[in-house]
Amino acid sequence: MASNRFYVPTKGLDAWRTRLADPDLHWKRGASAMELATSWELAARTERGLPPSVASVLDQHEATRGCRLLFGFPEHQVNLAGGSRPSQTDLWAVLKTDDGWASMAVEGKAREPFGPTVGEWLRDASDGKRARLSALCQTLGLAAVEESELRYQLFHRAASAVMEASKIGARTALLLVQNFFPASGAWPDFQAFSRQFGAEACRDGVCEARCPGVDRLLIAWVDSAVANDAELAALA
């Protein structure tokens, strides 16, 4: 599958909205798509280009301390083995660190879950689906999983960060969940996924895991506030 190699800068929030699979359903205040877009469009005006809540968490790890955003790609698609549909990351960010570049896949969450479990996703699965999951596990250095309660979305989102790190020669890959709803039910699923790497996730924190193809895979969860009226007006 060929991927688009050409990108243009956004001209505000509407550019993010038009790239959604269902702009009418997913674009509203309090939902992760709009809140994520607002958070990062506001941050683009700052020196580091990172939302303050994200910068605070990334500064906790020596590999990303003081990093800044070089480029961000909303709804970035990454081709995966074993299927016709790419993985679509809410935001892929290329960061400049003291050690070079880092590849970060950002997944926005509010009240939304991480989608089906691996077991649910594999129900009546085609050979292509099984090949895709096997390839994802290989990319992440994990044992093959089936009939698992782990969330499939986290596998292809983390693998996307690693695969794109390889393309740009980055030594660090990051999976970052930016959450906009304090009582999110997705947190236990994120914890369970992190434990597959022998890592213990923490809210508003970052943990490190070993992963083939990169020096380190960082796994982070950030709690961010929803945008207020003044912040939205600033982007109008």
VEXVEXVEX-418251 format. One line per field, with one value per residue (C-alpha): residue in one letter; chain; residue number from 1; x, y, z. Coordinates in Angstrom, 2 decimals, padded with zeros to 5 digits. Example, Ala and Ser with C-alpha at 12.3 -4.5 7.8 and 13.67 -1.06 7.14 Angstrom:
<atoms>
res <- a	s .
chain <- A	A .
n <- 1	2 .
x <- 012.30	013.67 .
y <- -004.50	-001.06 .
z <- 007.80	007.14 .
</atoms>
This chain:
<atoms>
res <- m	a	s	n	r	f	y	v	p	t	k	g	l	d	a	w	r	t	r	l	a	d	p	d	l	h	w	k	r	g	a	s	a	m	e	l	a	t	s	w	e	l	a	a	r	t	e	r	g	l	p	p	s	v	a	s	v	l	d	q	h	e	a	t	r	g	c	r	l	l	f	g	f	p	e	h	q	v	n	l	a	g	g	s	r	p	s	q	t	d	l	w	a	v	l	k	t	d	d	g	w	a	s	m	a	v	e	g	k	a	r	e	p	f	g	p	t	v	g	e	w	l	r	d	a	s	d	g	k	r	a	r	l	s	a	l	c	q	t	l	g	l	a	a	v	e	e	s	e	l	r	y	q	l	f	h	r	a	a	s	a	v	m	e	a	s	k	i	g	a	r	t	a	l	l	l	v	q	n	f	f	p	a	s	g	a	w	p	d	f	q	a	f	s	r	q	f	g	a	e	a	c	r	d	g	v	c	e	a	r	c	p	g	v	d	r	l	l	i	a	w	v	d	s	a	v	a	n	d	a	e	l	a	a	l	a .
chain <- A	A	A	A	A	A	A	A	A	A	A	A	A	A	A	A	A	A	A	A	A	A	A	A	A	A	A	A	A	A	A	A	A	A	A	A	A	A	A	A	A	A	A	A	A	A	A	A	A	A	A	A	A	A	A	A	A	A	A	A	A	A	A	A	A	A	A	A	A	A	A	A	A	A	A	A	A	A	A	A	A	A	A	A	A	A	A	A	A	A	A	A	A	A	A	A	A	A	A	A	A	A	A	A	A	A	A	A	A	A	A	A	A	A	A	A	A	A	A	A	A	A	A	A	A	A	A	A	A	A	A	A	A	A	A	A	A	A	A	A	A	A	A	A	A	A	A	A	A	A	A	A	A	A	A	A	A	A	A	A	A	A	A	A	A	A	A	A	A	A	A	A	A	A	A	A	A	A	A	A	A	A	A	A	A	A	A	A	A	A	A	A	A	A	A	A	A	A	A	A	A	A	A	A	A	A	A	A	A	A	A	A	A	A	A	A	A	A	A	A	A	A	A	A	A	A	A	A	A	A	A	A	A	A	A	A .
n <- 1	2	3	4	5	6	7	8	9	10	11	12	13	14	15	16	17	18	19	20	21	22	23	24	25	26	27	28	29	30	31	32	33	34	35	36	37	38	39	40	41	42	43	44	45	46	47	48	49	50	51	52	53	54	55	56	57	58	59	60	61	62	63	64	65	66	67	68	69	70	71	72	73	74	75	76	77	78	79	80	81	82	83	84	85	86	87	88	89	90	91	92	93	94	95	96	97	98	99	100	101	102	103	104	105	106	107	108	109	110	111	112	113	114	115	116	117	118	119	120	121	122	123	124	125	126	127	128	129	130	131	132	133	134	135	136	137	138	139	140	141	142	143	144	145	146	147	148	149	150	151	152	153	154	155	156	157	158	159	160	161	162	163	164	165	166	167	168	169	170	171	172	173	174	175	176	177	178	179	180	181	182	183	184	185	186	187	188	189	190	191	192	193	194	195	196	197	198	199	200	201	202	203	204	205	206	207	208	209	210	211	212	213	214	215	216	217	218	219	220	221	222	223	224	225	226	227	228	229	230	231	232	233	234	235	236 .
x <- 000.00	001.40	001.30	001.02	004.41	003.10	001.50	000.31	000.05	-003.32	-005.30	-006.99	-009.37	-011.41	-008.43	-008.43	-012.19	-012.19	-009.71	-011.94	-013.64	-016.99	-016.68	-020.33	-020.28	-016.88	-016.56	-018.05	-016.86	-015.85	-015.10	-011.48	-011.14	-012.04	-010.27	-007.07	-007.09	-007.69	-004.97	-002.32	-003.35	-002.99	000.34	001.66	001.88	004.33	008.10	008.07	004.86	003.62	000.51	001.71	000.28	002.13	005.39	005.21	004.96	007.62	010.01	009.90	012.07	015.65	015.14	012.42	013.23	013.08	011.91	009.95	007.61	009.15	006.20	002.72	000.48	-003.22	-004.98	-001.71	-002.07	000.44	000.22	000.24	000.76	-002.16	-004.93	-006.15	-006.86	-004.05	-003.85	-004.99	-003.24	-005.00	-001.70	001.78	004.40	008.10	009.95	013.41	015.27	018.81	019.47	018.00	014.43	011.59	008.45	005.29	001.83	-000.81	-004.18	-006.88	-009.42	-012.39	-015.28	-014.39	-012.99	-010.01	-012.32	-012.61	-010.41	-008.03	-010.38	-013.36	-011.38	-010.25	-013.73	-014.27	-011.02	-009.57	-006.01	-005.17	-006.27	-004.20	-001.20	-001.64	-001.75	001.29	003.19	002.21	003.41	006.68	007.18	006.62	008.66	005.63	004.56	001.63	-001.74	-005.18	-008.44	-006.97	-008.80	-006.12	-007.34	-006.34	-006.15	-003.19	-001.21	-001.44	-001.05	002.17	003.45	002.79	005.05	007.81	007.42	007.52	010.56	012.35	011.47	012.96	015.90	014.57	015.95	012.90	009.28	006.41	002.82	001.03	-002.62	-003.93	-007.08	-009.71	-012.12	-010.89	-013.12	-011.98	-012.75	-009.88	-007.18	-007.30	-006.93	-003.90	-002.36	-002.92	-001.31	001.75	002.28	002.84	006.21	007.00	006.25	003.93	002.02	001.28	-001.18	000.49	003.69	005.87	007.38	010.01	009.88	012.24	011.21	012.95	014.01	014.34	016.47	013.37	009.58	008.06	004.46	002.74	-000.66	-001.50	-004.62	-005.48	-008.25	-010.92	-010.70	-012.55	-014.50	-011.59	-009.23	-011.69	-012.28	-008.53	-008.56	-011.63 .
y <- 000.00	003.39	006.19	009.90	011.60	015.17	017.23	020.80	022.90	023.09	026.33	025.82	023.33	022.64	020.96	018.37	017.88	017.12	014.26	012.35	009.16	010.66	014.45	014.91	012.22	012.83	016.61	018.23	019.87	017.40	014.68	013.69	014.67	018.33	018.64	017.12	019.42	022.49	021.49	021.08	024.07	026.29	024.68	025.30	028.98	028.30	027.89	024.12	023.43	021.06	021.36	022.21	018.98	016.92	018.82	018.30	014.52	014.22	016.24	013.43	011.16	011.94	010.88	013.49	016.16	019.58	018.15	020.23	019.53	019.61	018.36	017.07	015.03	014.79	011.52	010.04	006.70	003.86	000.80	-002.50	-006.06	-008.39	-006.02	-003.35	-000.62	001.39	002.30	005.90	007.73	010.77	012.65	011.53	013.90	014.15	015.53	017.07	015.80	016.20	012.72	013.32	012.68	010.82	009.37	009.87	008.43	010.42	008.82	011.19	009.90	011.37	009.05	006.69	003.20	001.75	-000.32	-004.11	-006.51	-008.72	-011.64	-009.71	-008.43	-011.96	-013.48	-015.26	-013.63	-013.97	-015.13	-011.50	-010.39	-013.05	-012.12	-008.47	-009.21	-011.46	-008.71	-006.14	-008.39	-009.00	-005.25	-004.68	-007.67	-009.28	-012.90	-013.73	-013.11	-014.51	-014.53	-011.71	-008.99	-006.51	-003.77	-004.24	-000.50	-000.12	-002.74	-000.98	002.49	001.54	-000.34	002.71	004.81	002.20	001.73	005.46	005.80	003.33	005.37	008.60	007.04	007.92	006.03	006.71	005.80	006.97	005.90	008.78	008.82	012.34	012.02	014.77	013.06	012.52	009.52	007.72	004.02	003.46	003.75	000.09	-001.10	001.15	-000.25	-003.83	-003.15	-001.54	-004.61	-006.72	-004.94	-005.44	-001.74	-000.13	002.83	005.88	008.68	011.89	009.92	007.97	004.50	002.83	-000.52	-002.50	-002.88	-004.14	-001.53	001.37	002.07	002.58	002.61	005.14	004.70	007.77	008.89	012.61	014.09	017.38	019.88	020.51	023.83	026.82	029.40	031.85	029.20	028.22	031.87	032.34	029.77	031.12 .
z <- 000.00	-000.96	001.59	000.97	001.31	001.05	003.78	004.20	007.38	009.11	008.98	012.32	013.89	010.77	009.13	011.92	011.69	007.97	008.45	010.88	009.75	010.83	011.31	012.31	015.00	016.60	016.48	019.59	022.77	025.45	022.88	022.41	018.73	019.22	022.57	021.20	018.18	020.36	022.81	020.11	017.97	021.03	021.87	018.36	019.27	022.11	021.93	022.52	020.61	023.32	025.50	029.05	030.49	027.86	028.33	032.09	031.70	028.99	031.15	033.71	031.52	030.60	026.97	026.37	028.96	027.31	023.98	021.50	018.63	015.17	013.12	013.91	011.59	012.57	011.74	010.47	008.71	009.07	006.83	008.71	007.57	007.03	006.01	003.63	006.20	007.80	011.45	011.90	014.74	016.22	016.08	015.10	016.45	015.62	018.63	018.84	021.90	023.19	021.78	018.32	017.18	018.84	017.27	019.34	018.65	020.54	021.26	022.47	024.96	026.79	027.57	024.73	025.43	023.58	021.40	021.23	023.12	021.19	021.79	020.40	017.43	016.55	016.69	013.36	012.24	008.77	008.18	007.43	010.88	012.57	010.44	011.41	015.13	014.85	013.05	015.69	018.49	016.64	016.17	019.89	021.05	022.71	022.79	020.50	022.15	021.41	023.34	025.38	027.31	026.25	023.92	020.30	019.64	021.98	020.04	016.68	018.17	019.99	016.94	014.77	016.98	016.68	012.93	012.25	014.55	012.30	009.20	010.55	012.38	015.84	018.83	021.01	020.35	022.53	023.00	024.73	025.76	026.28	028.36	028.74	031.16	034.75	035.42	032.26	032.28	029.83	032.50	033.71	030.11	029.67	032.85	031.69	028.32	029.93	032.10	028.99	028.73	032.41	032.97	035.49	034.08	036.19	035.57	034.51	034.23	031.83	032.04	029.87	028.11	025.92	022.32	019.16	016.66	019.11	022.15	024.23	024.05	026.42	027.55	028.98	030.18	030.43	032.01	030.28	030.92	028.30	026.48	027.87	025.87	025.72	024.33	021.62	020.76	020.35	017.55	015.79 .
</atoms>
